[in-house]
Amino acid sequence: MNNKTAILIFANSAEKEATSKPFQFSKDVFKALNAQTLSIVKKTGLPYFVQSEKQQIGLNFGERFTNAIQSVYNKGFNTVITIGNDTPHLKASHILNTITKLKQHDIVLGPSKDGGFYLMGLKKSHFNADIFLKLPWQTSKLSRSISKLQASKAISITYLEVLTDIDSASDVKYVLNSFKNISKVIKKLLIQYIILEKKIISNLYHCIKNSILSQPFNKGSPSLFHL
C-alpha cells in the first residue's frame, strides 16, 4: 500500500493561523508546529504534499479540503492520509499506525477532543466528494457525522487515540496539563503564553482594585437620592 499512499498536509501558514487564532505568540507557535509537522511526515518516508491557503481552492473549508484530497488522488495515489498543523502530540507513529489499520478498514480517524479530527486516512474507493461537501466541517459534530457513514454506507471505520489540537487559549492550557510529551520548542512558547496571560490578568485585577479603592467612601445613600 505504501507506494500508493500519500500524506496531505492541509495547513495554513503561520501568518494566516495567527489571524484566525489570535492568542499571544500564536504566529510563533504555528511556525514551530508547521516545522514539526513537516519533520514528522518526512520520518514516515511517504510522499507528501503541502497545501496552505496559497494552494487551496474553494469558497469554504469543505470545498478547499475536498479539492485538496481529490488533487492527491489525481496524481495517481489510492490512499490519502490527511493531517493539519495544530496537534502538538502528533507523531510519525500515528501515521504509520494508520497505514496498518487501512489494510483492514476503509477509513481511519484520529479524533480531536473538540469533536473534529487531527488525522484521516481514506481510500480512493470510498471517497465521495458530494458527501464530503455536505459534512459539518469545523464543528463539534464532524467526527460523529463521519462515524454515521459506517452504518449507512457499510463503510468500515477505525480510530486512533484522541488528541488535542490548538484552536484557542484554553487548548494551550489543556495541552500543557496533559501527560503527553511535546517538543521543547513548542512547550517553551506555550509556557511563555501562559505566563504572559497570568501577568495580564494580574495587572487587570490590580488596576480594578486600585480604581475601586481610590473612590470616595460613601456610607449613606447614593448622592442622586438627595436631589
C-alpha atoms as an extended CHARMM CRD file, in Angstrom:
* protein
*
       227  EXT
         1         1  MET       CA              0.0000000000        0.0000000000        0.0000000000  PROA      1               0.0000000000
         2         2  ASN       CA              2.8600000000        2.3930000000        0.7980000000  PROA      2               0.0000000000
         3         3  ASN       CA              3.8070000000        3.1430000000       -2.8210000000  PROA      3               0.0000000000
         4         4  LYS       CA              0.2150000000        4.1940000000       -3.4920000000  PROA      4               0.0000000000
         5         5  THR       CA             -0.2420000000        6.1570000000       -0.2540000000  PROA      5               0.0000000000
         6         6  ALA       CA              0.4870000000        9.8500000000        0.1430000000  PROA      6               0.0000000000
         7         7  ILE       CA              0.2290000000       12.3190000000        3.0040000000  PROA      7               0.0000000000
         8         8  LEU       CA             -1.6360000000       15.5850000000        2.5960000000  PROA      8               0.0000000000
         9         9  ILE       CA             -0.6060000000       18.3730000000        4.9630000000  PROA      9               0.0000000000
        10        10  PHE       CA             -3.6230000000       20.6310000000        4.8200000000  PROA      10              0.0000000000
        11        11  ALA       CA             -2.4600000000       23.5670000000        6.9000000000  PROA      11              0.0000000000
        12        12  ASN       CA             -2.2980000000       27.3220000000        6.6660000000  PROA      12              0.0000000000
        13        13  SER       CA              0.8570000000       29.3690000000        7.0460000000  PROA      13              0.0000000000
        14        14  ALA       CA              1.7780000000       30.6620000000       10.4990000000  PROA      14              0.0000000000
        15        15  GLU       CA              0.7840000000       34.1680000000        9.4150000000  PROA      15              0.0000000000
        16        16  LYS       CA             -2.6920000000       33.0230000000        8.3640000000  PROA      16              0.0000000000
        17        17  GLU       CA             -3.1860000000       30.9320000000       11.5030000000  PROA      17              0.0000000000
        18        18  ALA       CA             -2.2700000000       33.9390000000       13.6470000000  PROA      18              0.0000000000
        19        19  THR       CA             -5.1780000000       35.9040000000       12.1680000000  PROA      19              0.0000000000
        20        20  SER       CA             -7.7630000000       33.1780000000       12.8060000000  PROA      20              0.0000000000
        21        21  LYS       CA             -6.3560000000       32.0830000000       16.1890000000  PROA      21              0.0000000000
        22        22  PRO       CA             -5.0630000000       35.3740000000       17.6010000000  PROA      22              0.0000000000
        23        23  PHE       CA             -3.6840000000       34.4600000000       21.0170000000  PROA      23              0.0000000000
        24        24  GLN       CA             -0.2910000000       35.7710000000       22.1620000000  PROA      24              0.0000000000
        25        25  PHE       CA              2.6560000000       34.1300000000       20.3440000000  PROA      25              0.0000000000
        26        26  SER       CA              0.2470000000       32.2300000000       18.0520000000  PROA      26              0.0000000000
        27        27  LYS       CA              2.3430000000       33.0640000000       14.9780000000  PROA      27              0.0000000000
        28        28  ASP       CA              5.4810000000       31.6620000000       16.6310000000  PROA      28              0.0000000000
        29        29  VAL       CA              3.5710000000       28.6300000000       17.9100000000  PROA      29              0.0000000000
        30        30  PHE       CA              2.2250000000       27.7410000000       14.4630000000  PROA      30              0.0000000000
        31        31  LYS       CA              5.5650000000       28.3970000000       12.8150000000  PROA      31              0.0000000000
        32        32  ALA       CA              7.0490000000       25.7930000000       15.1720000000  PROA      32              0.0000000000
        33        33  LEU       CA              4.0870000000       23.4360000000       14.6370000000  PROA      33              0.0000000000
        34        34  ASN       CA              4.4370000000       23.6860000000       10.8500000000  PROA      34              0.0000000000
        35        35  ALA       CA              8.1210000000       22.7900000000       11.1140000000  PROA      35              0.0000000000
        36        36  GLN       CA              7.3580000000       19.9120000000       13.4850000000  PROA      36              0.0000000000
        37        37  THR       CA              4.5880000000       18.5650000000       11.2310000000  PROA      37              0.0000000000
        38        38  LEU       CA              6.8900000000       18.5490000000        8.2120000000  PROA      38              0.0000000000
        39        39  SER       CA              9.6130000000       16.7860000000       10.2100000000  PROA      39              0.0000000000
        40        40  ILE       CA              7.1530000000       14.1120000000       11.3640000000  PROA      40              0.0000000000
        41        41  VAL       CA              5.9300000000       13.4840000000        7.8240000000  PROA      41              0.0000000000
        42        42  LYS       CA              9.4680000000       13.1170000000        6.4880000000  PROA      42              0.0000000000
        43        43  LYS       CA             10.1890000000       10.4380000000        9.0970000000  PROA      43              0.0000000000
        44        44  THR       CA              7.4790000000        8.2090000000        7.5830000000  PROA      44              0.0000000000
        45        45  GLY       CA              9.2550000000        8.0420000000        4.2160000000  PROA      45              0.0000000000
        46        46  LEU       CA              5.9360000000        8.5230000000        2.4030000000  PROA      46              0.0000000000
        47        47  PRO       CA              5.4220000000       11.0190000000       -0.4310000000  PROA      47              0.0000000000
        48        48  TYR       CA              3.6710000000       14.1360000000        0.8150000000  PROA      48              0.0000000000
        49        49  PHE       CA              2.0140000000       17.2920000000       -0.4410000000  PROA      49              0.0000000000
        50        50  VAL       CA              1.5320000000       20.5850000000        1.3950000000  PROA      50              0.0000000000
        51        51  GLN       CA             -1.4740000000       22.7730000000        0.7460000000  PROA      51              0.0000000000
        52        52  SER       CA             -1.5520000000       26.0960000000        2.5590000000  PROA      52              0.0000000000
        53        53  GLU       CA             -4.0180000000       28.9020000000        1.9070000000  PROA      53              0.0000000000
        54        54  LYS       CA             -1.9610000000       29.7830000000       -1.1880000000  PROA      54              0.0000000000
        55        55  GLN       CA             -2.7180000000       26.4780000000       -2.9440000000  PROA      55              0.0000000000
        56        56  GLN       CA             -6.2150000000       25.7400000000       -1.6390000000  PROA      56              0.0000000000
        57        57  ILE       CA             -9.1650000000       26.1490000000       -3.9950000000  PROA      57              0.0000000000
        58        58  GLY       CA            -12.7560000000       26.7040000000       -2.8410000000  PROA      58              0.0000000000
        59        59  LEU       CA            -15.1500000000       29.1650000000       -1.2590000000  PROA      59              0.0000000000
        60        60  ASN       CA            -15.2750000000       27.4540000000        2.1470000000  PROA      60              0.0000000000
        61        61  PHE       CA            -13.3410000000       24.9210000000        4.2190000000  PROA      61              0.0000000000
        62        62  GLY       CA            -15.3150000000       21.9400000000        2.9350000000  PROA      62              0.0000000000
        63        63  GLU       CA            -14.6530000000       22.8280000000       -0.7010000000  PROA      63              0.0000000000
        64        64  ARG       CA            -10.9710000000       23.5590000000       -0.0980000000  PROA      64              0.0000000000
        65        65  PHE       CA            -10.4140000000       20.3300000000        1.8280000000  PROA      65              0.0000000000
        66        66  THR       CA            -12.3340000000       18.1740000000       -0.6540000000  PROA      66              0.0000000000
        67        67  ASN       CA            -10.4790000000       19.6730000000       -3.6160000000  PROA      67              0.0000000000
        68        68  ALA       CA             -7.1350000000       19.1440000000       -1.8840000000  PROA      68              0.0000000000
        69        69  ILE       CA             -7.8300000000       15.4410000000       -1.3100000000  PROA      69              0.0000000000
        70        70  GLN       CA             -9.0460000000       14.9940000000       -4.8850000000  PROA      70              0.0000000000
        71        71  SER       CA             -5.8540000000       16.6390000000       -6.1760000000  PROA      71              0.0000000000
        72        72  VAL       CA             -3.7460000000       13.9460000000       -4.4760000000  PROA      72              0.0000000000
        73        73  TYR       CA             -5.8850000000       11.1520000000       -5.9240000000  PROA      73              0.0000000000
        74        74  ASN       CA             -5.4750000000       12.8050000000       -9.3300000000  PROA      74              0.0000000000
        75        75  LYS       CA             -1.7270000000       12.2750000000       -9.0090000000  PROA      75              0.0000000000
        76        76  GLY       CA             -2.2550000000        8.5080000000       -9.0420000000  PROA      76              0.0000000000
        77        77  PHE       CA             -2.4460000000        7.6680000000       -5.3290000000  PROA      77              0.0000000000
        78        78  ASN       CA             -5.0510000000        5.2470000000       -3.9980000000  PROA      78              0.0000000000
        79        79  THR       CA             -4.9150000000        6.3070000000       -0.3550000000  PROA      79              0.0000000000
        80        80  VAL       CA             -4.5530000000        9.7210000000        1.2710000000  PROA      80              0.0000000000
        81        81  ILE       CA             -3.6600000000       10.3990000000        4.8970000000  PROA      81              0.0000000000
        82        82  THR       CA             -4.5650000000       13.9660000000        5.7840000000  PROA      82              0.0000000000
        83        83  ILE       CA             -3.2040000000       15.9060000000        8.7500000000  PROA      83              0.0000000000
        84        84  GLY       CA             -3.1860000000       19.5150000000        9.9050000000  PROA      84              0.0000000000
        85        85  ASN       CA             -0.6310000000       21.5950000000       11.7690000000  PROA      85              0.0000000000
        86        86  ASP       CA             -2.3530000000       22.2230000000       15.1010000000  PROA      86              0.0000000000
        87        87  THR       CA             -1.7740000000       18.9870000000       17.0430000000  PROA      87              0.0000000000
        88        88  PRO       CA              1.3870000000       19.1720000000       19.2020000000  PROA      88              0.0000000000
        89        89  HSD       CA              1.1830000000       15.4970000000       20.2120000000  PROA      89              0.0000000000
        90        90  LEU       CA              1.0480000000       14.1270000000       16.6620000000  PROA      90              0.0000000000
        91        91  LYS       CA              3.8360000000       11.6510000000       15.9420000000  PROA      91              0.0000000000
        92        92  ALA       CA              5.0770000000        9.6470000000       12.9580000000  PROA      92              0.0000000000
        93        93  SER       CA              3.7770000000        6.5240000000       14.7120000000  PROA      93              0.0000000000
        94        94  HSD       CA              0.1980000000        7.8130000000       14.3260000000  PROA      94              0.0000000000
        95        95  ILE       CA              0.6670000000        7.9630000000       10.5600000000  PROA      95              0.0000000000
        96        96  LEU       CA              2.4050000000        4.5810000000       10.3360000000  PROA      96              0.0000000000
        97        97  ASN       CA             -0.3090000000        3.0390000000       12.5190000000  PROA      97              0.0000000000
        98        98  THR       CA             -2.8810000000        4.4610000000       10.0950000000  PROA      98              0.0000000000
        99        99  ILE       CA             -1.2490000000        2.6180000000        7.2060000000  PROA      99              0.0000000000
       100       100  THR       CA             -1.5100000000       -0.6430000000        9.1290000000  PROA      100             0.0000000000
       101       101  LYS       CA             -5.1460000000       -0.0540000000       10.0430000000  PROA      101             0.0000000000
       102       102  LEU       CA             -6.0800000000        0.7900000000        6.4520000000  PROA      102             0.0000000000
       103       103  LYS       CA             -5.2490000000       -2.7840000000        5.4600000000  PROA      103             0.0000000000
       104       104  GLN       CA             -8.3510000000       -3.8800000000        7.3680000000  PROA      104             0.0000000000
       105       105  HSD       CA            -10.5210000000       -0.7400000000        7.2800000000  PROA      105             0.0000000000
       106       106  ASP       CA            -11.7350000000        1.8380000000        4.7730000000  PROA      106             0.0000000000
       107       107  ILE       CA            -11.3230000000        4.9520000000        6.8980000000  PROA      107             0.0000000000
       108       108  VAL       CA             -9.0500000000        5.7410000000        9.8430000000  PROA      108             0.0000000000
       109       109  LEU       CA             -9.8400000000        8.7550000000       12.0280000000  PROA      109             0.0000000000
       110       110  GLY       CA             -7.6750000000       10.4330000000       14.6300000000  PROA      110             0.0000000000
       111       111  PRO       CA            -10.3560000000       12.2150000000       16.6740000000  PROA      111             0.0000000000
       112       112  SER       CA             -9.7390000000       15.5500000000       18.3660000000  PROA      112             0.0000000000
       113       113  LYS       CA            -11.0260000000       16.4790000000       21.7950000000  PROA      113             0.0000000000
       114       114  ASP       CA            -13.2600000000       19.1640000000       20.2590000000  PROA      114             0.0000000000
       115       115  GLY       CA            -15.2010000000       16.7430000000       18.0570000000  PROA      115             0.0000000000
       116       116  GLY       CA            -13.1740000000       17.1600000000       14.8780000000  PROA      116             0.0000000000
       117       117  PHE       CA            -10.1840000000       15.0980000000       13.8070000000  PROA      117             0.0000000000
       118       118  TYR       CA             -6.4380000000       15.6400000000       13.5130000000  PROA      118             0.0000000000
       119       119  LEU       CA             -5.8660000000       12.8150000000       11.0070000000  PROA      119             0.0000000000
       120       120  MET       CA             -7.8910000000       10.9480000000        8.4390000000  PROA      120             0.0000000000
       121       121  GLY       CA             -6.7940000000        8.0220000000        6.3080000000  PROA      121             0.0000000000
       122       122  LEU       CA             -9.0900000000        7.4460000000        3.3420000000  PROA      122             0.0000000000
       123       123  LYS       CA             -9.0810000000        5.0600000000        0.3880000000  PROA      123             0.0000000000
       124       124  LYS       CA             -9.9260000000        6.4860000000       -3.0170000000  PROA      124             0.0000000000
       125       125  SER       CA            -12.6160000000        3.8380000000       -3.4970000000  PROA      125             0.0000000000
       126       126  HSD       CA            -14.5400000000        5.3090000000       -0.5450000000  PROA      126             0.0000000000
       127       127  PHE       CA            -14.0450000000        8.9860000000       -1.3100000000  PROA      127             0.0000000000
       128       128  ASN       CA            -17.2460000000       10.7240000000       -2.3330000000  PROA      128             0.0000000000
       129       129  ALA       CA            -16.8510000000       14.4400000000       -2.9860000000  PROA      129             0.0000000000
       130       130  ASP       CA            -20.5900000000       15.1190000000       -2.7490000000  PROA      130             0.0000000000
       131       131  ILE       CA            -20.8210000000       13.5520000000        0.6990000000  PROA      131             0.0000000000
       132       132  PHE       CA            -17.6810000000       15.3550000000        1.8490000000  PROA      132             0.0000000000
       133       133  LEU       CA            -19.0520000000       18.7350000000        0.8460000000  PROA      133             0.0000000000
       134       134  LYS       CA            -22.1440000000       18.1700000000        2.9800000000  PROA      134             0.0000000000
       135       135  LEU       CA            -20.2640000000       17.2690000000        6.1690000000  PROA      135             0.0000000000
       136       136  PRO       CA            -20.3780000000       19.7890000000        9.0710000000  PROA      136             0.0000000000
       137       137  TRP       CA            -16.7740000000       20.9200000000        8.7550000000  PROA      137             0.0000000000
       138       138  GLN       CA            -15.1650000000       22.8710000000       11.5890000000  PROA      138             0.0000000000
       139       139  THR       CA            -17.8890000000       21.9230000000       14.0760000000  PROA      139             0.0000000000
       140       140  SER       CA            -18.0500000000       19.5690000000       17.0460000000  PROA      140             0.0000000000
       141       141  LYS       CA            -20.3950000000       17.3040000000       15.0350000000  PROA      141             0.0000000000
       142       142  LEU       CA            -17.8180000000       16.3580000000       12.4010000000  PROA      142             0.0000000000
       143       143  SER       CA            -16.4070000000       13.0900000000       13.7980000000  PROA      143             0.0000000000
       144       144  ARG       CA            -19.8950000000       11.9290000000       14.7710000000  PROA      144             0.0000000000
       145       145  SER       CA            -21.2200000000       12.6440000000       11.2660000000  PROA      145             0.0000000000
       146       146  ILE       CA            -18.4080000000       10.6770000000        9.6450000000  PROA      146             0.0000000000
       147       147  SER       CA            -18.9900000000        7.8100000000       12.0570000000  PROA      147             0.0000000000
       148       148  LYS       CA            -22.6350000000        7.6120000000       10.9520000000  PROA      148             0.0000000000
       149       149  LEU       CA            -21.4030000000        6.7040000000        7.4730000000  PROA      149             0.0000000000
       150       150  GLN       CA            -20.2580000000        3.3920000000        8.8990000000  PROA      150             0.0000000000
       151       151  ALA       CA            -23.8440000000        2.2560000000        9.3800000000  PROA      151             0.0000000000
       152       152  SER       CA            -25.4870000000        3.9270000000        6.3920000000  PROA      152             0.0000000000
       153       153  LYS       CA            -22.8550000000        3.1600000000        3.7460000000  PROA      153             0.0000000000
       154       154  ALA       CA            -21.4030000000       -0.1380000000        5.0060000000  PROA      154             0.0000000000
       155       155  ILE       CA            -18.0070000000        1.5360000000        5.4740000000  PROA      155             0.0000000000
       156       156  SER       CA            -15.5130000000        0.1830000000        7.9900000000  PROA      156             0.0000000000
       157       157  ILE       CA            -14.0990000000        2.9310000000       10.2220000000  PROA      157             0.0000000000
       158       158  THR       CA            -11.4860000000        2.5970000000       12.9610000000  PROA      158             0.0000000000
       159       159  TYR       CA             -9.9270000000        5.1390000000       15.3000000000  PROA      159             0.0000000000
       160       160  LEU       CA             -6.6160000000        6.3020000000       16.7070000000  PROA      160             0.0000000000
       161       161  GLU       CA             -6.2580000000        7.8320000000       20.1640000000  PROA      161             0.0000000000
       162       162  VAL       CA             -7.9110000000       11.1540000000       20.9390000000  PROA      162             0.0000000000
       163       163  LEU       CA             -5.5570000000       14.1470000000       20.8400000000  PROA      163             0.0000000000
       164       164  THR       CA             -5.9630000000       17.8690000000       21.4490000000  PROA      164             0.0000000000
       165       165  ASP       CA             -5.4790000000       20.4260000000       18.7070000000  PROA      165             0.0000000000
       166       166  ILE       CA             -4.8250000000       24.0910000000       19.4120000000  PROA      166             0.0000000000
       167       167  ASP       CA             -7.6920000000       26.3280000000       18.3950000000  PROA      167             0.0000000000
       168       168  SER       CA             -7.9170000000       28.6040000000       21.4250000000  PROA      168             0.0000000000
       169       169  ALA       CA             -6.2180000000       29.7440000000       24.6140000000  PROA      169             0.0000000000
       170       170  SER       CA             -7.9740000000       27.0320000000       26.6530000000  PROA      170             0.0000000000
       171       171  ASP       CA             -6.4620000000       24.3860000000       24.3680000000  PROA      171             0.0000000000
       172       172  VAL       CA             -2.9810000000       25.6910000000       25.2050000000  PROA      172             0.0000000000
       173       173  LYS       CA             -3.5720000000       25.0260000000       28.9000000000  PROA      173             0.0000000000
       174       174  TYR       CA             -5.0250000000       21.5780000000       28.1830000000  PROA      174             0.0000000000
       175       175  VAL       CA             -2.0100000000       20.5800000000       26.0950000000  PROA      175             0.0000000000
       176       176  LEU       CA              0.4320000000       21.7220000000       28.7800000000  PROA      176             0.0000000000
       177       177  ASN       CA             -1.5110000000       19.9140000000       31.5220000000  PROA      177             0.0000000000
       178       178  SER       CA             -1.6480000000       16.6310000000       29.6410000000  PROA      178             0.0000000000
       179       179  PHE       CA              0.7620000000       13.8070000000       30.3810000000  PROA      179             0.0000000000
       180       180  LYS       CA              1.9350000000       13.5330000000       26.7630000000  PROA      180             0.0000000000
       181       181  ASN       CA              5.3500000000       14.7840000000       25.6860000000  PROA      181             0.0000000000
       182       182  ILE       CA              5.6770000000       17.7210000000       23.3010000000  PROA      182             0.0000000000
       183       183  SER       CA              8.7470000000       19.2870000000       21.7320000000  PROA      183             0.0000000000
       184       184  LYS       CA             10.8280000000       21.6340000000       23.8780000000  PROA      184             0.0000000000
       185       185  VAL       CA             10.4250000000       24.4880000000       21.3940000000  PROA      185             0.0000000000
       186       186  ILE       CA              6.6320000000       24.3190000000       21.3370000000  PROA      186             0.0000000000
       187       187  LYS       CA              6.4040000000       23.7400000000       25.0880000000  PROA      187             0.0000000000
       188       188  LYS       CA              8.5440000000       26.8350000000       25.7410000000  PROA      188             0.0000000000
       189       189  LEU       CA              6.3170000000       29.0040000000       23.5280000000  PROA      189             0.0000000000
       190       190  LEU       CA              3.1290000000       27.7390000000       25.1720000000  PROA      190             0.0000000000
       191       191  ILE       CA              4.5410000000       28.3400000000       28.6530000000  PROA      191             0.0000000000
       192       192  GLN       CA              5.5310000000       31.8800000000       27.6410000000  PROA      192             0.0000000000
       193       193  TYR       CA              1.9570000000       32.4730000000       26.5680000000  PROA      193             0.0000000000
       194       194  ILE       CA              0.5530000000       31.1980000000       29.8890000000  PROA      194             0.0000000000
       195       195  ILE       CA              2.9920000000       33.3930000000       31.8670000000  PROA      195             0.0000000000
       196       196  LEU       CA              2.0500000000       36.4520000000       29.8380000000  PROA      196             0.0000000000
       197       197  GLU       CA             -1.6580000000       35.7260000000       30.2250000000  PROA      197             0.0000000000
       198       198  LYS       CA             -1.2720000000       35.4720000000       34.0140000000  PROA      198             0.0000000000
       199       199  LYS       CA              0.5630000000       38.8070000000       34.0920000000  PROA      199             0.0000000000
       200       200  ILE       CA             -2.1550000000       40.4890000000       32.0490000000  PROA      200             0.0000000000
       201       201  ILE       CA             -4.8790000000       39.1280000000       34.3390000000  PROA      201             0.0000000000
       202       202  SER       CA             -2.9120000000       40.1190000000       37.4310000000  PROA      202             0.0000000000
       203       203  ASN       CA             -2.3410000000       43.6620000000       36.1510000000  PROA      203             0.0000000000
       204       204  LEU       CA             -6.0140000000       43.9810000000       35.2490000000  PROA      204             0.0000000000
       205       205  TYR       CA             -7.0320000000       42.8350000000       38.7280000000  PROA      205             0.0000000000
       206       206  HSD       CA             -4.7530000000       45.3790000000       40.4180000000  PROA      206             0.0000000000
       207       207  CYS       CA             -5.9870000000       48.1760000000       38.1440000000  PROA      207             0.0000000000
       208       208  ILE       CA             -9.6050000000       47.4160000000       39.0370000000  PROA      208             0.0000000000
       209       209  LYS       CA             -8.7600000000       47.0770000000       42.7350000000  PROA      209             0.0000000000
       210       210  ASN       CA             -6.8710000000       50.3770000000       42.8170000000  PROA      210             0.0000000000
       211       211  SER       CA             -9.6650000000       52.1210000000       40.9470000000  PROA      211             0.0000000000
       212       212  ILE       CA            -12.2390000000       50.9280000000       43.4820000000  PROA      212             0.0000000000
       213       213  LEU       CA            -10.0750000000       51.9100000000       46.4570000000  PROA      213             0.0000000000
       214       214  SER       CA             -9.4730000000       55.3770000000       45.0310000000  PROA      214             0.0000000000
       215       215  GLN       CA            -13.1970000000       56.1700000000       45.0090000000  PROA      215             0.0000000000
       216       216  PRO       CA            -14.5380000000       58.2870000000       47.9430000000  PROA      216             0.0000000000
       217       217  PHE       CA            -16.2740000000       56.1140000000       50.5150000000  PROA      217             0.0000000000
       218       218  ASN       CA            -19.9600000000       56.9930000000       50.9820000000  PROA      218             0.0000000000
       219       219  LYS       CA            -21.5880000000       55.1160000000       53.8300000000  PROA      219             0.0000000000
       220       220  GLY       CA            -25.0670000000       56.5650000000       53.1980000000  PROA      220             0.0000000000
       221       221  SER       CA            -27.3950000000       56.6170000000       50.2060000000  PROA      221             0.0000000000
       222       222  PRO       CA            -26.2600000000       57.4590000000       46.6810000000  PROA      222             0.0000000000
       223       223  SER       CA            -25.9680000000       61.2180000000       46.1400000000  PROA      223             0.0000000000
       224       224  LEU       CA            -28.6600000000       61.1860000000       43.4750000000  PROA      224             0.0000000000
       225       225  PHE       CA            -31.2240000000       60.3160000000       46.1270000000  PROA      225             0.0000000000
       226       226  HSD       CA            -30.7100000000       63.7470000000       47.6980000000  PROA      226             0.0000000000
       227       227  LEU       CA            -31.6580000000       65.6790000000       44.5410000000  PROA      227             0.0000000000
